Amino acid sequence: MNFPGHIRGAIVAGAAVGALAITSGQVELDAQAFDEFVRNPLAEGPVRKLCGLMLLAWFMGLFPDLDTGSTPRKYYFHGILVVLVALYLVNELQLLAFVAMAALAPLLHKHRGWTHWWITPWLLSAVFALALEYLRARDSWFFGFDWRNAWEWSLENWIYTAAFVIGHYTHLILDSKLVKKLVPGKGD
């Protein structure tokens, strides 16, 4: 699939994750939540969580092609710069550090390498949960780190894993031979 096709697929994946988050109760929206978001869009809340989940699915929909000198990569690094500046401005320095490290990860291998593996979104989701547990435990000099806390967080907040998986699998499906047969002339 080409870049515009992957953009459309990522948008659909983001919308699907947003709908799943709302219908499953992982994000509870009401008029007050929207009002609070309009007044302070940087404050934590359900609308910000929904936007984050949709952006995560969108990001994962493009992630497999960020390991080449492609059009997605060019726009990706422009977007990452904006995200990093925004995280700095709202003093989310730990999240800024994780985003910066994750932003470089696709560059660590050749195209069609680990970024195109079917297990990649599951691994990234696990790393995300472990990183959150590390941040929690770090406040107690790391003595409070517990693998079970990461596992429990993952089960409680399964929608994040769903965002990783749905976005990533959307990309892989669009790159599949079946889609290439159905939509001729839409190569990488």
Phi and psi in degrees as GROMACS dihedral restraints (atoms count N, CA, C in turn):
[ dihedral_restraints ]
;  ai    aj    ak    al  type     phi  dphi    fc
    3     4     5     6     1   -90.2    20    10
    4     5     6     7     1   175.6    20    10
    6     7     8     9     1   -58.2    20    10
    7     8     9    10     1   -49.4    20    10
    9    10    11    12     1   -59.6    20    10
   10    11    12    13     1   -35.3    20    10
   12    13    14    15     1   -65.5    20    10
   13    14    15    16     1   -40.1    20    10
   15    16    17    18     1   -69.4    20    10
   16    17    18    19     1   -34.1    20    10
   18    19    20    21     1   -62.3    20    10
   19    20    21    22     1   -47.0    20    10
   21    22    23    24     1   -61.6    20    10
   22    23    24    25     1   -42.5    20    10
   24    25    26    27     1   -62.8    20    10
   25    26    27    28     1   -39.8    20    10
   27    28    29    30     1   -66.5    20    10
   28    29    30    31     1   -37.7    20    10
   30    31    32    33     1   -64.8    20    10
   31    32    33    34     1   -42.7    20    10
   33    34    35    36     1   -63.1    20    10
   34    35    36    37     1   -42.6    20    10
   36    37    38    39     1   -61.6    20    10
   37    38    39    40     1   -42.6    20    10
   39    40    41    42     1   -62.1    20    10
   40    41    42    43     1   -43.2    20    10
   42    43    44    45     1   -64.6    20    10
   43    44    45    46     1   -40.1    20    10
   45    46    47    48     1   -63.8    20    10
   46    47    48    49     1   -42.7    20    10
   48    49    50    51     1   -65.8    20    10
   49    50    51    52     1   -40.9    20    10
   51    52    53    54     1   -60.0    20    10
   52    53    54    55     1   -45.8    20    10
   54    55    56    57     1   -63.4    20    10
   55    56    57    58     1   -41.5    20    10
   57    58    59    60     1   -64.1    20    10
   58    59    60    61     1   -40.7    20    10
   60    61    62    63     1   -62.5    20    10
   61    62    63    64     1   -41.1    20    10
   63    64    65    66     1   -73.2    20    10
   64    65    66    67     1   -47.7    20    10
   66    67    68    69     1   -69.0    20    10
   67    68    69    70     1   -27.1    20    10
   69    70    71    72     1   -86.1    20    10
   70    71    72    73     1    -9.8    20    10
   72    73    74    75     1    86.2    20    10
   73    74    75    76     1     5.2    20    10
   75    76    77    78     1   -68.1    20    10
   76    77    78    79     1   -28.3    20    10
   78    79    80    81     1  -127.6    20    10
   79    80    81    82     1   119.8    20    10
   81    82    83    84     1  -105.5    20    10
   82    83    84    85     1   111.1    20    10
   84    85    86    87     1  -101.6    20    10
   85    86    87    88     1   142.7    20    10
   87    88    89    90     1  -151.3    20    10
   88    89    90    91     1   177.3    20    10
   90    91    92    93     1   -61.4    20    10
   91    92    93    94     1   -37.4    20    10
   93    94    95    96     1   -64.6    20    10
   94    95    96    97     1   -38.5    20    10
   96    97    98    99     1   -62.0    20    10
   97    98    99   100     1   -42.4    20    10
   99   100   101   102     1   -67.1    20    10
  100   101   102   103     1   -39.7    20    10
  102   103   104   105     1   -61.6    20    10
  103   104   105   106     1   -45.0    20    10
  105   106   107   108     1   -64.2    20    10
  106   107   108   109     1   -37.9    20    10
  108   109   110   111     1   -65.8    20    10
  109   110   111   112     1   -41.3    20    10
  111   112   113   114     1   -64.8    20    10
  112   113   114   115     1   -39.4    20    10
  114   115   116   117     1   -70.6    20    10
  115   116   117   118     1   -38.5    20    10
  117   118   119   120     1  -146.7    20    10
  118   119   120   121     1    86.7    20    10
  120   121   122   123     1   -66.9    20    10
  121   122   123   124     1   -15.3    20    10
  123   124   125   126     1   -90.1    20    10
  124   125   126   127     1   -11.8    20    10
  126   127   128   129     1   -74.2    20    10
  127   128   129   130     1   148.1    20    10
  129   130   131   132     1   -64.9    20    10
  130   131   132   133     1   144.0    20    10
  132   133   134   135     1   174.1    20    10
  133   134   135   136     1   176.7    20    10
  135   136   137   138     1   -65.0    20    10
  136   137   138   139     1   -35.5    20    10
  138   139   140   141     1   -69.5    20    10
  139   140   141   142     1   -41.1    20    10
  141   142   143   144     1   -63.9    20    10
  142   143   144   145     1   -40.4    20    10
  144   145   146   147     1   -62.7    20    10
  145   146   147   148     1   -43.6    20    10
  147   148   149   150     1   -61.5    20    10
  148   149   150   151     1   -45.6    20    10
  150   151   152   153     1   -61.7    20    10
  151   152   153   154     1   -41.8    20    10
  153   154   155   156     1   -62.1    20    10
  154   155   156   157     1   -42.3    20    10
  156   157   158   159     1   -64.7    20    10
  157   158   159   160     1   -42.5    20    10
  159   160   161   162     1   -67.0    20    10
  160   161   162   163     1   -39.3    20    10
  162   163   164   165     1   -66.4    20    10
  163   164   165   166     1   -37.7    20    10
  165   166   167   168     1   -62.1    20    10
  166   167   168   169     1   -45.2    20    10
  168   169   170   171     1   -64.5    20    10
  169   170   171   172     1   -40.7    20    10
  171   172   173   174     1   -62.5    20    10
  172   173   174   175     1   -46.2    20    10
  174   175   176   177     1   -58.4    20    10
  175   176   177   178     1   -46.2    20    10
  177   178   179   180     1   -67.8    20    10
  178   179   180   181     1   -25.3    20    10
  180   181   182   183     1   -68.5    20    10
  181   182   183   184     1   -22.1    20    10
  183   184   185   186     1  -105.7    20    10
  184   185   186   187     1   -17.8    20    10
  186   187   188   189     1   -50.4    20    10
  187   188   189   190     1   -44.6    20    10
  189   190   191   192     1   -60.7    20    10
  190   191   192   193     1   -23.4    20    10
  192   193   194   195     1   -99.4    20    10
  193   194   195   196     1    12.0    20    10
  195   196   197   198     1   -85.3    20    10
  196   197   198   199     1     2.6    20    10
  198   199   200   201     1   -95.4    20    10
  199   200   201   202     1     8.9    20    10
  201   202   203   204     1  -125.2    20    10
  202   203   204   205     1   167.3    20    10
  204   205   206   207     1   -79.6    20    10
  205   206   207   208     1    59.8    20    10
  207   208   209   210     1  -101.2    20    10
  208   209   210   211     1   172.3    20    10
  210   211   212   213     1   -60.0    20    10
  211   212   213   214     1   -43.8    20    10
  213   214   215   216     1   -58.3    20    10
  214   215   216   217     1   -38.2    20    10
  216   217   218   219     1   -64.5    20    10
  217   218   219   220     1   -41.0    20    10
  219   220   221   222     1   -60.1    20    10
  220   221   222   223     1   -49.4    20    10
  222   223   224   225     1   -68.7    20    10
  223   224   225   226     1   -35.1    20    10
  225   226   227   228     1   -57.2    20    10
  226   227   228   229     1   -50.0    20    10
  228   229   230   231     1   -70.4    20    10
  229   230   231   232     1   -29.0    20    10
  231   232   233   234     1   -63.9    20    10
  232   233   234   235     1   -45.6    20    10
  234   235   236   237     1   -64.6    20    10
  235   236   237   238     1   -41.3    20    10
  237   238   239   240     1   -61.5    20    10
  238   239   240   241     1   -39.9    20    10
  240   241   242   243     1   -60.2    20    10
  241   242   243   244     1   -43.8    20    10
  243   244   245   246     1   -62.2    20    10
  244   245   246   247     1   -44.7    20    10
  246   247   248   249     1   -62.2    20    10
  247   248   249   250     1   -44.1    20    10
  249   250   251   252     1   -63.3    20    10
  250   251   252   253     1   -42.4    20    10
  252   253   254   255     1   -63.9    20    10
  253   254   255   256     1   -43.5    20    10
  255   256   257   258     1   -62.2    20    10
  256   257   258   259     1   -43.2    20    10
  258   259   260   261     1   -64.1    20    10
  259   260   261   262     1   -36.8    20    10
  261   262   263   264     1   -65.8    20    10
  262   263   264   265     1   -43.6    20    10
  264   265   266   267     1   -64.8    20    10
  265   266   267   268     1   -31.3    20    10
  267   268   269   270     1   -95.7    20    10
  268   269   270   271     1    10.6    20    10
  270   271   272   273     1    61.6    20    10
  271   272   273   274     1    35.6    20    10
  273   274   275   276     1   -97.7    20    10
  274   275   276   277     1    66.6    20    10
  276   277   278   279     1   -71.0    20    10
  277   278   279   280     1   -34.4    20    10
  279   280   281   282     1   -67.1    20    10
  280   281   282   283     1   -44.5    20    10
  282   283   284   285     1   -64.8    20    10
  283   284   285   286     1   -37.4    20    10
  285   286   287   288     1   -57.6    20    10
  286   287   288   289     1   -44.8    20    10
  288   289   290   291     1   -63.1    20    10
  289   290   291   292     1   -43.2    20    10
  291   292   293   294     1   -66.1    20    10
  292   293   294   295     1   -41.3    20    10
  294   295   296   297     1   -63.6    20    10
  295   296   297   298     1   -41.7    20    10
  297   298   299   300     1   -61.9    20    10
  298   299   300   301     1   -43.7    20    10
  300   301   302   303     1   -66.3    20    10
  301   302   303   304     1   -44.4    20    10
  303   304   305   306     1   -64.9    20    10
  304   305   306   307     1   -32.8    20    10
  306   307   308   309     1   -63.3    20    10
  307   308   309   310     1   -30.5    20    10
  309   310   311   312     1   -87.1    20    10
  310   311   312   313     1   -17.5    20    10
  312   313   314   315     1   -54.6    20    10
  313   314   315   316     1   -42.3    20    10
  315   316   317   318     1   -62.8    20    10
  316   317   318   319     1   -19.9    20    10
  318   319   320   321     1   -79.9    20    10
  319   320   321   322     1    -2.2    20    10
  321   322   323   324     1   -85.7    20    10
  322   323   324   325     1     2.4    20    10
  324   325   326   327     1  -153.4    20    10
  325   326   327   328     1   169.0    20    10
  327   328   329   330     1   -76.4    20    10
  328   329   330   331     1   164.4    20    10
  330   331   332   333     1   -63.5    20    10
  331   332   333   334     1   144.3    20    10
  333   334   335   336     1    67.3    20    10
  334   335   336   337     1    20.2    20    10
  336   337   338   339     1   -87.6    20    10
  337   338   339   340     1  -134.9    20    10
  339   340   341   342     1   -62.8    20    10
  340   341   342   343     1   -22.6    20    10
  342   343   344   345     1   -70.3    20    10
  343   344   345   346     1   -16.4    20    10
  345   346   347   348     1  -104.2    20    10
  346   347   348   349     1     9.0    20    10
  348   349   350   351     1   -76.0    20    10
  349   350   351   352     1   146.1    20    10
  351   352   353   354     1   -71.4    20    10
  352   353   354   355     1   -21.4    20    10
  354   355   356   357     1   -87.3    20    10
  355   356   357   358     1   -12.7    20    10
  357   358   359   360     1   -53.9    20    10
  358   359   360   361     1   -47.3    20    10
  360   361   362   363     1   -65.5    20    10
  361   362   363   364     1   -30.3    20    10
  363   364   365   366     1   -68.6    20    10
  364   365   366   367     1   -41.6    20    10
  366   367   368   369     1   -66.0    20    10
  367   368   369   370     1   -43.7    20    10
  369   370   371   372     1   -63.1    20    10
  370   371   372   373     1   -38.2    20    10
  372   373   374   375     1   -63.7    20    10
  373   374   375   376     1   -41.3    20    10
  375   376   377   378     1   -65.4    20    10
  376   377   378   379     1   -41.9    20    10
  378   379   380   381     1   -61.9    20    10
  379   380   381   382     1   -40.1    20    10
  381   382   383   384     1   -60.1    20    10
  382   383   384   385     1   -47.8    20    10
  384   385   386   387     1   -64.3    20    10
  385   386   387   388     1   -41.3    20    10
  387   388   389   390     1   -66.6    20    10
  388   389   390   391     1   -37.1    20    10
  390   391   392   393     1   -64.8    20    10
  391   392   393   394     1   -40.1    20    10
  393   394   395   396     1   -64.1    20    10
  394   395   396   397     1   -40.4    20    10
  396   397   398   399     1   -66.5    20    10
  397   398   399   400     1   -38.4    20    10
  399   400   401   402     1   -59.7    20    10
  400   401   402   403     1   -45.5    20    10
  402   403   404   405     1   -62.2    20    10
  403   404   405   406     1   -40.3    20    10
  405   406   407   408     1   -64.5    20    10
  406   407   408   409     1   -45.2    20    10
  408   409   410   411     1   -73.8    20    10
  409   410   411   412     1   -27.5    20    10
  411   412   413   414     1   -60.3    20    10
  412   413   414   415     1   -30.1    20    10
  414   415   416   417     1   -64.7    20    10
  415   416   417   418     1   -20.9    20    10
  417   418   419   420     1  -110.3    20    10
  418   419   420   421     1    35.5    20    10
  420   421   422   423     1    57.9    20    10
  421   422   423   424     1    32.7    20    10
  423   424   425   426     1    71.3    20    10
  424   425   426   427     1    -3.1    20    10
  426   427   428   429     1   -72.3    20    10
  427   428   429   430     1   -18.7    20    10
  429   430   431   432     1   -90.6    20    10
  430   431   432   433     1     4.8    20    10
  432   433   434   435     1   -64.9    20    10
  433   434   435   436     1   131.5    20    10
  435   436   437   438     1  -144.6    20    10
  436   437   438   439     1   122.4    20    10
  438   439   440   441     1   -56.6    20    10
  439   440   441   442     1   -34.4    20    10
  441   442   443   444     1   -63.8    20    10
  442   443   444   445     1   -34.3    20    10
  444   445   446   447     1   -63.0    20    10
  445   446   447   448     1   -40.7    20    10
  447   448   449   450     1   -64.2    20    10
  448   449   450   451     1   -42.3    20    10
  450   451   452   453     1   -63.7    20    10
  451   452   453   454     1   -46.1    20    10
  453   454   455   456     1   -63.6    20    10
  454   455   456   457     1   -40.1    20    10
  456   457   458   459     1   -61.4    20    10
  457   458   459   460     1   -43.0    20    10
  459   460   461   462     1   -61.3    20    10
  460   461   462   463     1   -40.2    20    10
  462   463   464   465     1   -69.5    20    10
  463   464   465   466     1   -41.0    20    10
  465   466   467   468     1   -69.1    20    10
  466   467   468   469     1   -37.0    20    10
  468   469   470   471     1  -113.4    20    10
  469   470   471   472     1    47.1    20    10
  471   472   473   474     1   -59.3    20    10
  472   473   474   475     1   -18.8    20    10
  474   475   476   477     1   -63.6    20    10
  475   476   477   478     1   -27.7    20    10
  477   478   479   480     1   -68.3    20    10
  478   479   480   481     1   -42.8    20    10
  480   481   482   483     1   -61.9    20    10
  481   482   483   484     1   -40.4    20    10
  483   484   485   486     1   -60.8    20    10
  484   485   486   487     1   -39.4    20    10
  486   487   488   489     1   -65.3    20    10
  487   488   489   490     1   -43.1    20    10
  489   490   491   492     1   -58.7    20    10
  490   491   492   493     1   -49.9    20    10
  492   493   494   495     1   -70.8    20    10
  493   494   495   496     1   -47.9    20    10
  495   496   497   498     1   -62.5    20    10
  496   497   498   499     1   -45.1    20    10
  498   499   500   501     1   -62.2    20    10
  499   500   501   502     1   -47.7    20    10
  501   502   503   504     1   -66.8    20    10
  502   503   504   505     1   -45.7    20    10
  504   505   506   507     1   -65.8    20    10
  505   506   507   508     1   -31.0    20    10
  507   508   509   510     1   -58.9    20    10
  508   509   510   511     1   -44.7    20    10
  510   511   512   513     1   -62.1    20    10
  511   512   513   514     1   -48.2    20    10
  513   514   515   516     1   -64.2    20    10
  514   515   516   517     1   -37.3    20    10
  516   517   518   519     1   -66.0    20    10
  517   518   519   520     1   -41.5    20    10
  519   520   521   522     1   -66.0    20    10
  520   521   522   523     1   -25.7    20    10
  522   523   524   525     1   -85.7    20    10
  523   524   525   526     1    -6.6    20    10
  525   526   527   528     1   -68.6    20    10
  526   527   528   529     1   159.3    20    10
  528   529   530   531     1   -63.4    20    10
  529   530   531   532     1   -34.5    20    10
  531   532   533   534     1   -61.5    20    10
  532   533   534   535     1   -46.3    20    10
  534   535   536   537     1   -67.0    20    10
  535   536   537   538     1   -38.3    20    10
  537   538   539   540     1   -62.6    20    10
  538   539   540   541     1   -32.6    20    10
  540   541   542   543     1   -72.6    20    10
  541   542   543   544     1   -38.8    20    10
  543   544   545   546     1   -73.3    20    10
  544   545   546   547     1   -30.8    20    10
  546   547   548   549     1  -124.2    20    10
  547   548   549   550     1    80.4    20    10
  549   550   551   552     1   -63.5    20    10
  550   551   552   553     1   148.9    20    10
  552   553   554   555     1    81.5    20    10
  553   554   555   556     1    11.0    20    10
  555   556   557   558     1  -112.8    20    10
  556   557   558   559     1    55.3    20    10
  558   559   560   561     1   -75.1    20    10
  559   560   561   562     1   175.6    20    10
